[in-house]
């Protein structure tokens, strides 16, 4: 019975370890958290005003009347985002396992 328990624990440790390795390998390919913000709306107490995602194009720059852009890895409070970055590569470096933007997805 003791040998059977030991085997179960070993397999659990192996499976758990494989999960950690899988998470580390996929972290580079995942998109960082992003919000579309109005770059002209910065307020020192609140950050940038969050706008509709439709204001941000897939290229990351806005069009139309709102000077919008994707703002990555930010803190959100109501309709405001702060302490983030406009650089996707920097956001991946901050949150990933040391993945660079050129190596990530």
Gaussian input, Z-matrix of N, CA and C with variables (Angstrom, degrees):
# hf/3-21g

backbone

0 1
 N
 C     1     B1
 C     2     B2     1     A1
 N     3     B3     2     A2     1     D1
 C     4     B4     3     A3     2     D2
 C     5     B5     4     A4     3     D3
 N     6     B6     5     A5     4     D4
 C     7     B7     6     A6     5     D5
 C     8     B8     7     A7     6     D6
 N     9     B9     8     A8     7     D7
 C    10    B10     9     A9     8     D8
 C    11    B11    10    A10     9     D9
 N    12    B12    11    A11    10    D10
 C    13    B13    12    A12    11    D11
 C    14    B14    13    A13    12    D12
 N    15    B15    14    A14    13    D13
 C    16    B16    15    A15    14    D14
 C    17    B17    16    A16    15    D15
 N    18    B18    17    A17    16    D16
 C    19    B19    18    A18    17    D17
 C    20    B20    19    A19    18    D18
 N    21    B21    20    A20    19    D19
 C    22    B22    21    A21    20    D20
 C    23    B23    22    A22    21    D21
 N    24    B24    23    A23    22    D22
 C    25    B25    24    A24    23    D23
 C    26    B26    25    A25    24    D24
 N    27    B27    26    A26    25    D25
 C    28    B28    27    A27    26    D26
 C    29    B29    28    A28    27    D27
 N    30    B30    29    A29    28    D28
 C    31    B31    30    A30    29    D29
 C    32    B32    31    A31    30    D30
 N    33    B33    32    A32    31    D31
 C    34    B34    33    A33    32    D32
 C    35    B35    34    A34    33    D33
 N    36    B36    35    A35    34    D34
 C    37    B37    36    A36    35    D35
 C    38    B38    37    A37    36    D36
 N    39    B39    38    A38    37    D37
 C    40    B40    39    A39    38    D38
 C    41    B41    40    A40    39    D39
 N    42    B42    41    A41    40    D40
 C    43    B43    42    A42    41    D41
 C    44    B44    43    A43    42    D42
 N    45    B45    44    A44    43    D43
 C    46    B46    45    A45    44    D44
 C    47    B47    46    A46    45    D45
 N    48    B48    47    A47    46    D46
 C    49    B49    48    A48    47    D47
 C    50    B50    49    A49    48    D48
 N    51    B51    50    A50    49    D49
 C    52    B52    51    A51    50    D50
 C    53    B53    52    A52    51    D51
 N    54    B54    53    A53    52    D52
 C    55    B55    54    A54    53    D53
 C    56    B56    55    A55    54    D54
 N    57    B57    56    A56    55    D55
 C    58    B58    57    A57    56    D56
 C    59    B59    58    A58    57    D57
 N    60    B60    59    A59    58    D58
 C    61    B61    60    A60    59    D59
 C    62    B62    61    A61    60    D60
 N    63    B63    62    A62    61    D61
 C    64    B64    63    A63    62    D62
 C    65    B65    64    A64    63    D63
 N    66    B66    65    A65    64    D64
 C    67    B67    66    A66    65    D65
 C    68    B68    67    A67    66    D66
 N    69    B69    68    A68    67    D67
 C    70    B70    69    A69    68    D68
 C    71    B71    70    A70    69    D69
 N    72    B72    71    A71    70    D70
 C    73    B73    72    A72    71    D71
 C    74    B74    73    A73    72    D72
 N    75    B75    74    A74    73    D73
 C    76    B76    75    A75    74    D74
 C    77    B77    76    A76    75    D75
 N    78    B78    77    A77    76    D76
 C    79    B79    78    A78    77    D77
 C    80    B80    79    A79    78    D78
 N    81    B81    80    A80    79    D79
 C    82    B82    81    A81    80    D80
 C    83    B83    82    A82    81    D81
 N    84    B84    83    A83    82    D82
 C    85    B85    84    A84    83    D83
 C    86    B86    85    A85    84    D84
 N    87    B87    86    A86    85    D85
 C    88    B88    87    A87    86    D86
 C    89    B89    88    A88    87    D87
 N    90    B90    89    A89    88    D88
 C    91    B91    90    A90    89    D89
 C    92    B92    91    A91    90    D90
 N    93    B93    92    A92    91    D91
 C    94    B94    93    A93    92    D92
 C    95    B95    94    A94    93    D93
 N    96    B96    95    A95    94    D94
 C    97    B97    96    A96    95    D95
 C    98    B98    97    A97    96    D96
 N    99    B99    98    A98    97    D97
 C   100   B100    99    A99    98    D98
 C   101   B101   100   A100    99    D99
 N   102   B102   101   A101   100   D100
 C   103   B103   102   A102   101   D101
 C   104   B104   103   A103   102   D102
 N   105   B105   104   A104   103   D103
 C   106   B106   105   A105   104   D104
 C   107   B107   106   A106   105   D105
 N   108   B108   107   A107   106   D106
 C   109   B109   108   A108   107   D107
 C   110   B110   109   A109   108   D108
 N   111   B111   110   A110   109   D109
 C   112   B112   111   A111   110   D110
 C   113   B113   112   A112   111   D111
 N   114   B114   113   A113   112   D112
 C   115   B115   114   A114   113   D113
 C   116   B116   115   A115   114   D114
 N   117   B117   116   A116   115   D115
 C   118   B118   117   A117   116   D116
 C   119   B119   118   A118   117   D117
 N   120   B120   119   A119   118   D118
 C   121   B121   120   A120   119   D119
 C   122   B122   121   A121   120   D120
 N   123   B123   122   A122   121   D121
 C   124   B124   123   A123   122   D122
 C   125   B125   124   A124   123   D123
 N   126   B126   125   A125   124   D124
 C   127   B127   126   A126   125   D125
 C   128   B128   127   A127   126   D126
 N   129   B129   128   A128   127   D127
 C   130   B130   129   A129   128   D128
 C   131   B131   130   A130   129   D129
 N   132   B132   131   A131   130   D130
 C   133   B133   132   A132   131   D131
 C   134   B134   133   A133   132   D132
 N   135   B135   134   A134   133   D133
 C   136   B136   135   A135   134   D134
 C   137   B137   136   A136   135   D135
 N   138   B138   137   A137   136   D136
 C   139   B139   138   A138   137   D137
 C   140   B140   139   A139   138   D138
 N   141   B141   140   A140   139   D139
 C   142   B142   141   A141   140   D140
 C   143   B143   142   A142   141   D141
 N   144   B144   143   A143   142   D142
 C   145   B145   144   A144   143   D143
 C   146   B146   145   A145   144   D144
 N   147   B147   146   A146   145   D145
 C   148   B148   147   A147   146   D146
 C   149   B149   148   A148   147   D147
 N   150   B150   149   A149   148   D148
 C   151   B151   150   A150   149   D149
 C   152   B152   151   A151   150   D150
 N   153   B153   152   A152   151   D151
 C   154   B154   153   A153   152   D152
 C   155   B155   154   A154   153   D153
 N   156   B156   155   A155   154   D154
 C   157   B157   156   A156   155   D155
 C   158   B158   157   A157   156   D156
 N   159   B159   158   A158   157   D157
 C   160   B160   159   A159   158   D158
 C   161   B161   160   A160   159   D159
 N   162   B162   161   A161   160   D160
 C   163   B163   162   A162   161   D161
 C   164   B164   163   A163   162   D162
 N   165   B165   164   A164   163   D163
 C   166   B166   165   A165   164   D164
 C   167   B167   166   A166   165   D165
 N   168   B168   167   A167   166   D166
 C   169   B169   168   A168   167   D167
 C   170   B170   169   A169   168   D168
 N   171   B171   170   A170   169   D169
 C   172   B172   171   A171   170   D170
 C   173   B173   172   A172   171   D171
 N   174   B174   173   A173   172   D172
 C   175   B175   174   A174   173   D173
 C   176   B176   175   A175   174   D174
 N   177   B177   176   A176   175   D175
 C   178   B178   177   A177   176   D176
 C   179   B179   178   A178   177   D177
 N   180   B180   179   A179   178   D178
 C   181   B181   180   A180   179   D179
 C   182   B182   181   A181   180   D180
 N   183   B183   182   A182   181   D181
 C   184   B184   183   A183   182   D182
 C   185   B185   184   A184   183   D183
 N   186   B186   185   A185   184   D184
 C   187   B187   186   A186   185   D185
 C   188   B188   187   A187   186   D186
 N   189   B189   188   A188   187   D187
 C   190   B190   189   A189   188   D188
 C   191   B191   190   A190   189   D189
 N   192   B192   191   A191   190   D190
 C   193   B193   192   A192   191   D191
 C   194   B194   193   A193   192   D192
 N   195   B195   194   A194   193   D193
 C   196   B196   195   A195   194   D194
 C   197   B197   196   A196   195   D195
 N   198   B198   197   A197   196   D196
 C   199   B199   198   A198   197   D197
 C   200   B200   199   A199   198   D198
 N   201   B201   200   A200   199   D199
 C   202   B202   201   A201   200   D200
 C   203   B203   202   A202   201   D201
 N   204   B204   203   A203   202   D202
 C   205   B205   204   A204   203   D203
 C   206   B206   205   A205   204   D204
 N   207   B207   206   A206   205   D205
 C   208   B208   207   A207   206   D206
 C   209   B209   208   A208   207   D207
 N   210   B210   209   A209   208   D208
 C   211   B211   210   A210   209   D209
 C   212   B212   211   A211   210   D210
 N   213   B213   212   A212   211   D211
 C   214   B214   213   A213   212   D212
 C   215   B215   214   A214   213   D213
 N   216   B216   215   A215   214   D214
 C   217   B217   216   A216   215   D215
 C   218   B218   217   A217   216   D216
 N   219   B219   218   A218   217   D217
 C   220   B220   219   A219   218   D218
 C   221   B221   220   A220   219   D219
 N   222   B222   221   A221   220   D220
 C   223   B223   222   A222   221   D221
 C   224   B224   223   A223   222   D222
 N   225   B225   224   A224   223   D223
 C   226   B226   225   A225   224   D224
 C   227   B227   226   A226   225   D225
 N   228   B228   227   A227   226   D226
 C   229   B229   228   A228   227   D227
 C   230   B230   229   A229   228   D228
 N   231   B231   230   A230   229   D229
 C   232   B232   231   A231   230   D230
 C   233   B233   232   A232   231   D231
 N   234   B234   233   A233   232   D232
 C   235   B235   234   A234   233   D233
 C   236   B236   235   A235   234   D234
 N   237   B237   236   A236   235   D235
 C   238   B238   237   A237   236   D236
 C   239   B239   238   A238   237   D237
 N   240   B240   239   A239   238   D238
 C   241   B241   240   A240   239   D239
 C   242   B242   241   A241   240   D240
 N   243   B243   242   A242   241   D241
 C   244   B244   243   A243   242   D242
 C   245   B245   244   A244   243   D243
 N   246   B246   245   A245   244   D244
 C   247   B247   246   A246   245   D245
 C   248   B248   247   A247   246   D246
 N   249   B249   248   A248   247   D247
 C   250   B250   249   A249   248   D248
 C   251   B251   250   A250   249   D249
 N   252   B252   251   A251   250   D250
 C   253   B253   252   A252   251   D251
 C   254   B254   253   A253   252   D252
 N   255   B255   254   A254   253   D253
 C   256   B256   255   A255   254   D254
 C   257   B257   256   A256   255   D255
 N   258   B258   257   A257   256   D256
 C   259   B259   258   A258   257   D257
 C   260   B260   259   A259   258   D258
 N   261   B261   260   A260   259   D259
 C   262   B262   261   A261   260   D260
 C   263   B263   262   A262   261   D261
 N   264   B264   263   A263   262   D262
 C   265   B265   264   A264   263   D263
 C   266   B266   265   A265   264   D264
 N   267   B267   266   A266   265   D265
 C   268   B268   267   A267   266   D266
 C   269   B269   268   A268   267   D267
 N   270   B270   269   A269   268   D268
 C   271   B271   270   A270   269   D269
 C   272   B272   271   A271   270   D270
 N   273   B273   272   A272   271   D271
 C   274   B274   273   A273   272   D272
 C   275   B275   274   A274   273   D273
 N   276   B276   275   A275   274   D274
 C   277   B277   276   A276   275   D275
 C   278   B278   277   A277   276   D276
 N   279   B279   278   A278   277   D277
 C   280   B280   279   A279   278   D278
 C   281   B281   280   A280   279   D279
 N   282   B282   281   A281   280   D280
 C   283   B283   282   A282   281   D281
 C   284   B284   283   A283   282   D282
 N   285   B285   284   A284   283   D283
 C   286   B286   285   A285   284   D284
 C   287   B287   286   A286   285   D285
 N   288   B288   287   A287   286   D286
 C   289   B289   288   A288   287   D287
 C   290   B290   289   A289   288   D288
 N   291   B291   290   A290   289   D289
 C   292   B292   291   A291   290   D290
 C   293   B293   292   A292   291   D291
 N   294   B294   293   A293   292   D292
 C   295   B295   294   A294   293   D293
 C   296   B296   295   A295   294   D294
 N   297   B297   296   A296   295   D295
 C   298   B298   297   A297   296   D296
 C   299   B299   298   A298   297   D297
 N   300   B300   299   A299   298   D298
 C   301   B301   300   A300   299   D299
 C   302   B302   301   A301   300   D300
 N   303   B303   302   A302   301   D301
 C   304   B304   303   A303   302   D302
 C   305   B305   304   A304   303   D303
 N   306   B306   305   A305   304   D304
 C   307   B307   306   A306   305   D305
 C   308   B308   307   A307   306   D306
 N   309   B309   308   A308   307   D307
 C   310   B310   309   A309   308   D308
 C   311   B311   310   A310   309   D309
 N   312   B312   311   A311   310   D310
 C   313   B313   312   A312   311   D311
 C   314   B314   313   A313   312   D312

   B1=1.4498
   B2=1.5244
   B3=1.3326
   B4=1.4656
   B5=1.5263
   B6=1.3352
   B7=1.4649
   B8=1.5277
   B9=1.3227
   B10=1.4596
   B11=1.5278
   B12=1.3251
   B13=1.4526
   B14=1.5252
   B15=1.3147
   B16=1.4584
   B17=1.5386
   B18=1.3074
   B19=1.4549
   B20=1.5298
   B21=1.3117
   B22=1.4511
   B23=1.5167
   B24=1.3225
   B25=1.4545
   B26=1.5191
   B27=1.3203
   B28=1.4624
   B29=1.5224
   B30=1.3179
   B31=1.4636
   B32=1.5189
   B33=1.3079
   B34=1.4646
   B35=1.5227
   B36=1.3310
   B37=1.4620
   B38=1.5230
   B39=1.3156
   B40=1.4657
   B41=1.5233
   B42=1.3203
   B43=1.4634
   B44=1.5250
   B45=1.3239
   B46=1.4632
   B47=1.5181
   B48=1.3079
   B49=1.4649
   B50=1.5074
   B51=1.3192
   B52=1.4643
   B53=1.5271
   B54=1.3135
   B55=1.4599
   B56=1.5137
   B57=1.3317
   B58=1.4563
   B59=1.5222
   B60=1.3224
   B61=1.4670
   B62=1.5328
   B63=1.3150
   B64=1.4646
   B65=1.5316
   B66=1.3269
   B67=1.4647
   B68=1.5199
   B69=1.3159
   B70=1.4645
   B71=1.5212
   B72=1.3125
   B73=1.4603
   B74=1.5222
   B75=1.3140
   B76=1.4640
   B77=1.5162
   B78=1.3234
   B79=1.4623
   B80=1.5136
   B81=1.3216
   B82=1.4668
   B83=1.5209
   B84=1.2975
   B85=1.4504
   B86=1.5188
   B87=1.3166
   B88=1.4467
   B89=1.5241
   B90=1.3067
   B91=1.4515
   B92=1.5228
   B93=1.3342
   B94=1.4643
   B95=1.5322
   B96=1.3070
   B97=1.4544
   B98=1.5320
   B99=1.3235
   B100=1.4587
   B101=1.5262
   B102=1.3391
   B103=1.4521
   B104=1.5199
   B105=1.3034
   B106=1.4533
   B107=1.5337
   B108=1.3319
   B109=1.4561
   B110=1.5235
   B111=1.3263
   B112=1.4577
   B113=1.5248
   B114=1.3354
   B115=1.4697
   B116=1.5229
   B117=1.3298
   B118=1.4671
   B119=1.5251
   B120=1.3179
   B121=1.4668
   B122=1.5228
   B123=1.3318
   B124=1.4699
   B125=1.5212
   B126=1.3118
   B127=1.4593
   B128=1.5208
   B129=1.3101
   B130=1.4648
   B131=1.5219
   B132=1.3065
   B133=1.4668
   B134=1.5305
   B135=1.3380
   B136=1.4619
   B137=1.5196
   B138=1.3155
   B139=1.4581
   B140=1.5183
   B141=1.3374
   B142=1.4673
   B143=1.5173
   B144=1.3472
   B145=1.4721
   B146=1.5225
   B147=1.3294
   B148=1.4647
   B149=1.5217
   B150=1.3259
   B151=1.4646
   B152=1.5293
   B153=1.2990
   B154=1.4563
   B155=1.5213
   B156=1.3324
   B157=1.4688
   B158=1.5273
   B159=1.3171
   B160=1.4657
   B161=1.5300
   B162=1.3401
   B163=1.4626
   B164=1.5261
   B165=1.3072
   B166=1.4650
   B167=1.5276
   B168=1.2943
   B169=1.4631
   B170=1.5161
   B171=1.3163
   B172=1.4628
   B173=1.5204
   B174=1.3314
   B175=1.4580
   B176=1.5117
   B177=1.3298
   B178=1.4461
   B179=1.5143
   B180=1.3362
   B181=1.4529
   B182=1.5075
   B183=1.2885
   B184=1.4440
   B185=1.5127
   B186=1.3126
   B187=1.4599
   B188=1.5169
   B189=1.2897
   B190=1.4541
   B191=1.5187
   B192=1.3324
   B193=1.4565
   B194=1.5210
   B195=1.3019
   B196=1.4606
   B197=1.5193
   B198=1.3357
   B199=1.4654
   B200=1.5283
   B201=1.3170
   B202=1.4588
   B203=1.5140
   B204=1.3270
   B205=1.4636
   B206=1.5205
   B207=1.3324
   B208=1.4614
   B209=1.5260
   B210=1.3276
   B211=1.4629
   B212=1.5307
   B213=1.3096
   B214=1.4596
   B215=1.5263
   B216=1.3414
   B217=1.4674
   B218=1.5253
   B219=1.3090
   B220=1.4620
   B221=1.5219
   B222=1.3226
   B223=1.4590
   B224=1.5243
   B225=1.3256
   B226=1.4643
   B227=1.5191
   B228=1.3238
   B229=1.4559
   B230=1.5250
   B231=1.3065
   B232=1.4594
   B233=1.5176
   B234=1.3289
   B235=1.4665
   B236=1.5214
   B237=1.3358
   B238=1.4643
   B239=1.5201
   B240=1.3242
   B241=1.4616
   B242=1.5249
   B243=1.3444
   B244=1.4625
   B245=1.5221
   B246=1.3216
   B247=1.4755
   B248=1.5257
   B249=1.3108
   B250=1.4601
   B251=1.5094
   B252=1.3044
   B253=1.4639
   B254=1.5241
   B255=1.3311
   B256=1.4579
   B257=1.5245
   B258=1.3266
   B259=1.4586
   B260=1.5316
   B261=1.3331
   B262=1.4616
   B263=1.5209
   B264=1.3445
   B265=1.4652
   B266=1.5232
   B267=1.3266
   B268=1.4634
   B269=1.5254
   B270=1.3295
   B271=1.4602
   B272=1.5220
   B273=1.3315
   B274=1.4575
   B275=1.5240
   B276=1.3293
   B277=1.4610
   B278=1.5156
   B279=1.3238
   B280=1.4648
   B281=1.5214
   B282=1.3261
   B283=1.4615
   B284=1.5156
   B285=1.3036
   B286=1.4628
   B287=1.5039
   B288=1.3145
   B289=1.4481
   B290=1.5251
   B291=1.3384
   B292=1.4611
   B293=1.5037
   B294=1.3118
   B295=1.4589
   B296=1.5103
   B297=1.2891
   B298=1.4574
   B299=1.5146
   B300=1.3172
   B301=1.4610
   B302=1.4966
   B303=1.3366
   B304=1.4529
   B305=1.5161
   B306=1.3267
   B307=1.4639
   B308=1.5031
   B309=1.3339
   B310=1.4534
   B311=1.5071
   B312=1.3427
   B313=1.4402
   B314=1.4533
   A1=111.10
   A2=117.38
   A3=121.27
   A4=110.71
   A5=117.26
   A6=120.44
   A7=110.07
   A8=115.97
   A9=119.57
   A10=110.54
   A11=119.02
   A12=122.47
   A13=110.59
   A14=116.03
   A15=120.90
   A16=109.98
   A17=117.05
   A18=121.33
   A19=110.98
   A20=116.61
   A21=121.15
   A22=110.22
   A23=117.24
   A24=120.18
   A25=110.78
   A26=117.11
   A27=120.49
   A28=110.55
   A29=116.81
   A30=118.90
   A31=110.66
   A32=118.01
   A33=121.21
   A34=110.51
   A35=117.05
   A36=121.10
   A37=110.36
   A38=117.19
   A39=120.86
   A40=110.75
   A41=117.08
   A42=120.06
   A43=111.36
   A44=116.68
   A45=120.43
   A46=111.09
   A47=116.53
   A48=121.10
   A49=111.87
   A50=117.15
   A51=120.60
   A52=110.66
   A53=117.38
   A54=120.99
   A55=112.18
   A56=116.53
   A57=120.84
   A58=110.43
   A59=116.81
   A60=121.13
   A61=109.90
   A62=117.44
   A63=120.82
   A64=110.84
   A65=117.19
   A66=120.52
   A67=111.00
   A68=117.05
   A69=120.71
   A70=111.27
   A71=117.18
   A72=120.76
   A73=112.29
   A74=117.49
   A75=120.09
   A76=112.65
   A77=119.34
   A78=120.28
   A79=111.88
   A80=118.35
   A81=120.46
   A82=111.74
   A83=117.65
   A84=119.82
   A85=112.81
   A86=118.88
   A87=120.16
   A88=110.44
   A89=115.99
   A90=121.98
   A91=109.69
   A92=117.88
   A93=119.42
   A94=109.94
   A95=116.36
   A96=122.26
   A97=108.36
   A98=117.51
   A99=119.81
   A100=110.99
   A101=114.03
   A102=121.63
   A103=108.05
   A104=116.96
   A105=121.39
   A106=107.71
   A107=116.92
   A108=120.76
   A109=110.56
   A110=115.27
   A111=122.80
   A112=107.12
   A113=117.11
   A114=121.66
   A115=112.26
   A116=117.81
   A117=121.35
   A118=113.13
   A119=118.12
   A120=120.83
   A121=113.78
   A122=119.17
   A123=120.68
   A124=111.63
   A125=114.59
   A126=123.29
   A127=107.06
   A128=118.55
   A129=121.14
   A130=112.74
   A131=118.44
   A132=120.53
   A133=112.34
   A134=117.25
   A135=120.03
   A136=114.46
   A137=118.22
   A138=121.36
   A139=110.16
   A140=116.24
   A141=122.50
   A142=110.27
   A143=116.42
   A144=121.23
   A145=109.29
   A146=116.64
   A147=122.56
   A148=108.87
   A149=115.65
   A150=121.69
   A151=109.14
   A152=115.25
   A153=120.96
   A154=110.55
   A155=116.66
   A156=121.08
   A157=111.87
   A158=117.02
   A159=119.95
   A160=111.39
   A161=117.90
   A162=120.72
   A163=112.11
   A164=117.95
   A165=121.81
   A166=108.88
   A167=116.25
   A168=119.44
   A169=109.13
   A170=117.55
   A171=120.87
   A172=111.69
   A173=117.71
   A174=121.30
   A175=112.81
   A176=117.83
   A177=120.83
   A178=114.97
   A179=119.31
   A180=120.75
   A181=109.34
   A182=115.38
   A183=119.83
   A184=113.54
   A185=114.48
   A186=120.93
   A187=107.59
   A188=116.49
   A189=120.19
   A190=111.32
   A191=116.45
   A192=120.90
   A193=113.05
   A194=118.86
   A195=122.28
   A196=109.20
   A197=116.79
   A198=121.64
   A199=107.01
   A200=116.35
   A201=121.02
   A202=111.93
   A203=114.56
   A204=121.16
   A205=108.16
   A206=116.19
   A207=120.93
   A208=108.22
   A209=116.33
   A210=124.23
   A211=106.01
   A212=116.91
   A213=123.08
   A214=113.11
   A215=114.55
   A216=122.65
   A217=112.34
   A218=116.59
   A219=120.63
   A220=111.37
   A221=114.85
   A222=121.37
   A223=106.76
   A224=116.12
   A225=120.32
   A226=109.56
   A227=115.53
   A228=121.91
   A229=107.35
   A230=116.44
   A231=120.88
   A232=110.31
   A233=117.02
   A234=122.40
   A235=111.72
   A236=117.08
   A237=121.88
   A238=110.41
   A239=115.68
   A240=122.20
   A241=108.21
   A242=116.60
   A243=120.86
   A244=110.06
   A245=115.64
   A246=123.62
   A247=112.49
   A248=117.10
   A249=121.68
   A250=111.21
   A251=115.16
   A252=121.67
   A253=109.36
   A254=116.24
   A255=120.56
   A256=111.02
   A257=117.43
   A258=122.39
   A259=110.37
   A260=116.69
   A261=120.57
   A262=110.68
   A263=116.67
   A264=120.43
   A265=111.67
   A266=116.48
   A267=119.94
   A268=110.97
   A269=117.28
   A270=121.35
   A271=110.77
   A272=117.82
   A273=121.48
   A274=109.92
   A275=118.01
   A276=121.47
   A277=111.56
   A278=117.60
   A279=120.96
   A280=111.90
   A281=117.04
   A282=120.19
   A283=114.87
   A284=118.23
   A285=120.46
   A286=112.02
   A287=116.58
   A288=122.23
   A289=108.98
   A290=117.11
   A291=121.32
   A292=112.98
   A293=118.55
   A294=121.90
   A295=109.26
   A296=117.67
   A297=120.57
   A298=109.46
   A299=116.10
   A300=120.18
   A301=112.50
   A302=118.22
   A303=119.64
   A304=111.99
   A305=117.56
   A306=119.93
   A307=112.82
   A308=117.17
   A309=120.26
   A310=111.99
   A311=115.87
   A312=119.94
   A313=114.76
   D1=-39.37
   D2=179.44
   D3=-65.35
   D4=-38.82
   D5=179.28
   D6=-65.67
   D7=-36.83
   D8=179.24
   D9=-65.93
   D10=-40.04
   D11=177.31
   D12=-64.12
   D13=-41.79
   D14=-179.02
   D15=-62.41
   D16=-41.62
   D17=178.17
   D18=-63.47
   D19=-41.94
   D20=179.06
   D21=-62.48
   D22=-43.49
   D23=179.33
   D24=-64.54
   D25=-41.52
   D26=-179.66
   D27=-62.53
   D28=-44.15
   D29=179.91
   D30=-66.88
   D31=-34.69
   D32=177.18
   D33=-64.70
   D34=-42.75
   D35=178.68
   D36=-63.97
   D37=-42.35
   D38=179.51
   D39=-63.89
   D40=-45.90
   D41=179.52
   D42=-64.42
   D43=-40.04
   D44=177.73
   D45=-64.40
   D46=-41.52
   D47=178.00
   D48=-63.49
   D49=-38.15
   D50=178.16
   D51=-65.68
   D52=-34.91
   D53=177.23
   D54=-64.55
   D55=-40.72
   D56=178.04
   D57=-64.72
   D58=-43.80
   D59=178.88
   D60=-62.55
   D61=-42.80
   D62=179.61
   D63=-62.64
   D64=-41.47
   D65=178.69
   D66=-64.17
   D67=-40.16
   D68=179.27
   D69=-65.42
   D70=-39.06
   D71=-178.25
   D72=-71.60
   D73=-32.92
   D74=-177.56
   D75=-90.03
   D76=-9.83
   D77=-176.47
   D78=-64.61
   D79=-30.85
   D80=-179.35
   D81=-70.26
   D82=-29.87
   D83=-175.12
   D84=-87.75
   D85=-11.30
   D86=-178.41
   D87=-80.53
   D88=147.10
   D89=179.52
   D90=-76.16
   D91=138.33
   D92=174.42
   D93=-71.74
   D94=159.17
   D95=177.71
   D96=-61.77
   D97=133.98
   D98=-179.01
   D99=-141.59
   D100=152.57
   D101=176.76
   D102=-136.91
   D103=144.47
   D104=176.30
   D105=-85.21
   D106=122.97
   D107=-177.63
   D108=-126.33
   D109=159.87
   D110=173.69
   D111=-88.56
   D112=113.07
   D113=-176.69
   D114=-64.67
   D115=-23.10
   D116=-178.68
   D117=-88.47
   D118=1.59
   D119=-173.84
   D120=-101.74
   D121=13.10
   D122=-172.69
   D123=-59.45
   D124=132.13
   D125=175.74
   D126=-126.44
   D127=127.49
   D128=-173.35
   D129=-59.68
   D130=-27.58
   D131=-178.55
   D132=-87.13
   D133=-25.07
   D134=-173.08
   D135=-116.32
   D136=-31.67
   D137=-175.48
   D138=106.56
   D139=-139.14
   D140=-179.14
   D141=-103.58
   D142=142.23
   D143=177.25
   D144=-74.37
   D145=129.28
   D146=178.20
   D147=-77.07
   D148=133.56
   D149=177.77
   D150=-116.87
   D151=179.20
   D152=178.45
   D153=-65.13
   D154=141.19
   D155=177.20
   D156=-57.06
   D157=-25.97
   D158=-178.99
   D159=-67.09
   D160=-16.71
   D161=176.83
   D162=-76.55
   D163=-16.77
   D164=179.78
   D165=-103.94
   D166=129.75
   D167=176.95
   D168=-83.44
   D169=170.61
   D170=179.54
   D171=-64.98
   D172=-21.77
   D173=178.35
   D174=-77.28
   D175=-12.91
   D176=175.95
   D177=98.49
   D178=2.71
   D179=176.89
   D180=-121.21
   D181=152.52
   D182=-174.03
   D183=-84.33
   D184=169.83
   D185=175.93
   D186=-142.65
   D187=162.74
   D188=178.89
   D189=86.62
   D190=-148.01
   D191=-173.51
   D192=-84.62
   D193=-19.05
   D194=-179.07
   D195=-98.09
   D196=129.51
   D197=176.54
   D198=-82.32
   D199=81.56
   D200=-171.82
   D201=-103.32
   D202=157.09
   D203=177.69
   D204=-160.57
   D205=158.40
   D206=175.45
   D207=-73.14
   D208=133.28
   D209=179.72
   D210=-119.56
   D211=114.58
   D212=-170.09
   D213=-96.87
   D214=148.30
   D215=169.79
   D216=53.94
   D217=48.30
   D218=-176.22
   D219=-105.75
   D220=161.82
   D221=170.47
   D222=-87.52
   D223=140.37
   D224=-178.10
   D225=-114.60
   D226=134.24
   D227=174.49
   D228=-139.16
   D229=106.43
   D230=-175.95
   D231=64.36
   D232=-124.07
   D233=178.40
   D234=-99.90
   D235=25.20
   D236=-177.51
   D237=-124.05
   D238=146.73
   D239=177.31
   D240=-128.46
   D241=136.68
   D242=-177.15
   D243=-145.44
   D244=165.74
   D245=177.05
   D246=60.25
   D247=36.96
   D248=177.05
   D249=-115.60
   D250=-158.98
   D251=179.26
   D252=-146.14
   D253=149.77
   D254=175.34
   D255=-86.94
   D256=-3.55
   D257=-179.10
   D258=-98.04
   D259=115.91
   D260=177.59
   D261=-61.64
   D262=-41.84
   D263=-179.02
   D264=-60.87
   D265=-40.57
   D266=178.65
   D267=-65.93
   D268=-38.16
   D269=178.97
   D270=-63.77
   D271=-39.62
   D272=177.85
   D273=-65.43
   D274=-42.18
   D275=178.51
   D276=-64.21
   D277=-34.44
   D278=-178.05
   D279=-73.23
   D280=-35.73
   D281=-173.09
   D282=-106.37
   D283=-20.38
   D284=-177.42
   D285=-81.72
   D286=-171.41
   D287=177.62
   D288=-93.34
   D289=52.44
   D290=-179.91
   D291=78.20
   D292=21.00
   D293=-179.36
   D294=-77.11
   D295=137.47
   D296=176.02
   D297=-90.23
   D298=160.53
   D299=179.43
   D300=-62.78
   D301=-32.06
   D302=-178.62
   D303=-73.96
   D304=-24.69
   D305=-179.56
   D306=-94.07
   D307=-17.11
   D308=-177.59
   D309=-84.31
   D310=174.14
   D311=-178.01
   D312=-89.36

